[in-house]
Amino acid sequence: MPKHELNPNTWIDRYSDYLFNYTISRVNDREMAKDLVQDTFFAALKAMKNFKGDASERTWLIAILKRKIIDYYRKINSKKGQAEVRISYNSDEDEGDWLEERVADPFDKTAEDALENDELGDAIFNCLDKLPEKQATVFRMKTIEGLETETICNELNITASNLWVIVHRARSAMADCMEKNWF
């Protein structure tokens, strides 16, 4: 199998729309999605020397983006936890910030991280099961499998505009479901 090569000069033209759509379906915030895609490109530039060429550029960029999305949610959840701990922790004997001394290093990936990823995957698929069949099929094909619009339209015998309406409704329903069941 031939080794893939990176060409950062084409990343924005070739992948920015796909990465943005991938991100917006997961964070449901346009500005944050833009920031995460930008962070992904920046991280990819910094990590180019680690690219082995086994995966395509797009696959490699998506892998980086997935980590950025996970880190984004960890940061949000961490802030929620900090507020709860600071409110509930009260001791005149100890000095310093109790929480900051006990927060795990975000760069120290453990088995707990793998468990969180599994739980997130389960939550996503549980929400996907709650969608109407056509929305679930379109969402899976477009967002998870990354199929091209034309391919999906031909396979399901729908128009491109119909596809995007279905995708929008599915993403909105997924975001609502994830908010209720994951956070």
C-alpha positions as CSV (number, residue, x, y, z in Angstrom):
1,M,0.0,0.0,0.0
2,P,1.5,3.4,-1.0
3,K,2.3,5.8,1.8
4,H,0.1,9.0,2.0
5,E,1.7,12.4,2.0
6,L,0.7,15.6,3.6
7,N,0.1,18.8,1.7
8,P,-0.9,21.5,4.2
9,N,-1.3,24.1,1.4
10,T,-4.5,22.3,0.3
11,W,-6.0,21.5,3.7
12,I,-8.4,24.5,3.9
13,D,-9.7,24.1,0.4
14,R,-10.0,20.3,0.6
15,Y,-11.1,19.6,4.2
16,S,-12.4,22.7,6.1
17,D,-16.0,22.3,5.0
18,Y,-16.0,18.6,5.9
19,L,-14.3,19.1,9.3
20,F,-16.6,22.0,10.1
21,N,-19.7,19.9,9.3
22,Y,-18.3,17.0,11.3
23,T,-17.6,19.4,14.3
24,I,-20.9,21.3,14.2
25,S,-22.8,18.1,14.4
26,R,-21.0,17.3,17.7
27,V,-20.7,20.7,19.4
28,N,-23.8,22.6,18.0
29,D,-22.0,25.9,18.2
30,R,-20.8,27.6,15.0
31,E,-18.0,29.7,16.6
32,M,-16.7,26.8,18.7
33,A,-16.8,24.5,15.6
34,K,-14.7,27.1,13.7
35,D,-12.2,27.4,16.6
36,L,-11.9,23.6,16.9
37,V,-11.2,23.2,13.1
38,Q,-8.7,26.0,13.3
39,D,-7.0,24.3,16.3
40,T,-7.0,21.1,14.4
41,F,-5.1,22.6,11.4
42,F,-2.7,24.2,13.8
43,A,-2.1,21.0,15.8
44,A,-1.7,19.1,12.5
45,L,1.0,21.5,11.3
46,K,2.8,21.1,14.6
47,A,2.5,17.3,14.4
48,M,3.4,16.8,10.7
49,K,6.7,15.2,11.6
50,N,4.8,12.4,13.4
51,F,2.7,11.6,10.3
52,K,3.6,8.0,9.2
53,G,1.6,8.0,6.0
54,D,-0.5,5.0,6.9
55,A,-3.7,7.0,6.8
56,S,-5.0,9.6,4.4
57,E,-4.7,13.3,5.2
58,R,-8.4,13.5,5.9
59,T,-8.4,10.5,8.2
60,W,-5.4,11.9,10.1
61,L,-7.0,15.3,10.4
62,I,-10.3,13.8,11.6
63,A,-8.4,11.9,14.3
64,I,-6.8,15.1,15.5
65,L,-10.2,16.8,15.4
66,K,-11.8,14.1,17.4
67,R,-9.2,14.6,20.2
68,K,-9.9,18.4,20.1
69,I,-13.7,17.8,20.4
70,I,-13.1,15.4,23.4
71,D,-10.8,17.9,25.0
72,Y,-13.4,20.6,24.5
73,Y,-16.1,18.5,26.3
74,R,-13.6,17.5,29.1
75,K,-12.8,21.2,29.6
76,I,-16.5,22.1,29.9
77,N,-17.2,19.2,32.2
78,S,-14.1,20.0,34.3
79,K,-15.4,23.6,34.8
80,K,-18.7,22.3,35.9
81,G,-17.0,20.0,38.4
82,Q,-14.7,22.7,39.7
83,A,-17.7,24.9,40.6
84,E,-19.3,22.0,42.4
85,V,-16.2,21.1,44.3
86,R,-15.3,24.6,45.3
87,I,-18.8,25.1,46.6
88,S,-18.8,21.9,48.6
89,Y,-15.2,21.9,49.9
90,N,-14.6,23.9,53.0
91,S,-11.6,23.7,55.2
92,D,-9.8,26.4,57.2
93,E,-6.9,24.1,57.9
94,D,-5.6,23.6,54.3
95,E,-4.0,26.3,52.2
96,G,-4.0,26.6,48.5
97,D,-6.6,25.6,45.9
98,W,-7.8,22.1,46.8
99,L,-9.2,21.4,43.4
100,E,-6.2,22.5,41.3
101,E,-3.9,20.3,43.4
102,R,-6.1,17.3,42.7
103,V,-7.1,17.7,39.0
104,A,-5.7,15.0,36.7
105,D,-3.2,16.0,34.1
106,P,-5.2,16.2,30.8
107,F,-2.2,14.9,28.9
108,D,-2.1,11.7,31.0
109,K,-4.4,9.4,29.1
110,T,-5.6,6.4,31.1
111,A,-8.0,3.5,30.9
112,E,-10.6,5.9,32.3
113,D,-10.2,8.0,29.1
114,A,-10.9,4.9,27.1
115,L,-14.0,4.2,29.2
116,E,-15.2,7.7,28.7
117,N,-14.8,7.3,24.9
118,D,-16.7,4.1,25.0
119,E,-19.5,5.8,27.1
120,L,-19.6,8.7,24.6
121,G,-19.8,6.2,21.7
122,D,-22.6,4.3,23.5
123,A,-24.5,7.6,24.1
124,I,-24.2,8.6,20.4
125,F,-25.5,5.3,19.2
126,N,-28.3,5.3,21.7
127,C,-29.4,8.7,20.5
128,L,-29.0,7.6,16.9
129,D,-31.4,4.7,17.6
130,K,-34.0,7.2,18.8
131,L,-34.0,9.0,15.4
132,P,-36.6,8.2,12.8
133,E,-35.2,5.5,10.4
134,K,-34.5,7.8,7.5
135,Q,-32.8,10.5,9.6
136,A,-30.7,7.9,11.3
137,T,-29.7,6.4,7.9
138,V,-28.8,9.8,6.4
139,F,-27.0,10.9,9.6
140,R,-24.9,7.7,9.7
141,M,-24.0,7.9,6.0
142,K,-23.1,11.6,5.9
143,T,-21.7,12.2,9.3
144,I,-20.3,8.9,10.5
145,E,-19.3,7.2,7.3
146,G,-18.4,10.5,5.5
147,L,-20.1,9.6,2.2
148,E,-20.4,12.2,-0.5
149,T,-23.8,14.0,-0.9
150,E,-24.2,12.7,-4.4
151,T,-23.6,9.1,-3.3
152,I,-26.2,9.3,-0.5
153,C,-28.7,11.0,-2.8
154,N,-28.4,8.3,-5.5
155,E,-28.6,5.5,-3.0
156,L,-31.6,6.9,-1.1
157,N,-33.2,8.5,-4.2
158,I,-33.5,12.0,-2.6
159,T,-32.5,15.4,-3.7
160,A,-29.5,17.3,-2.2
161,S,-31.7,19.9,-0.6
162,N,-33.8,17.1,1.0
163,L,-30.6,15.5,2.2
164,W,-29.5,18.7,4.0
165,V,-32.9,19.2,5.6
166,I,-32.8,15.6,6.9
167,V,-29.1,16.1,8.1
168,H,-30.0,19.3,9.9
169,R,-33.0,17.7,11.6
170,A,-31.0,14.7,12.6
171,R,-28.1,16.8,14.0
172,S,-30.5,18.9,16.0
173,A,-32.2,15.9,17.4
174,M,-28.8,14.3,18.1
175,A,-27.6,17.4,19.9
176,D,-30.8,17.5,22.1
177,C,-30.5,13.8,22.9
178,M,-26.8,14.1,23.7
179,E,-27.4,17.1,25.9
180,K,-30.0,15.2,27.9
181,N,-28.2,11.8,28.0
182,W,-24.5,12.6,28.1
183,F,-23.9,15.8,29.9
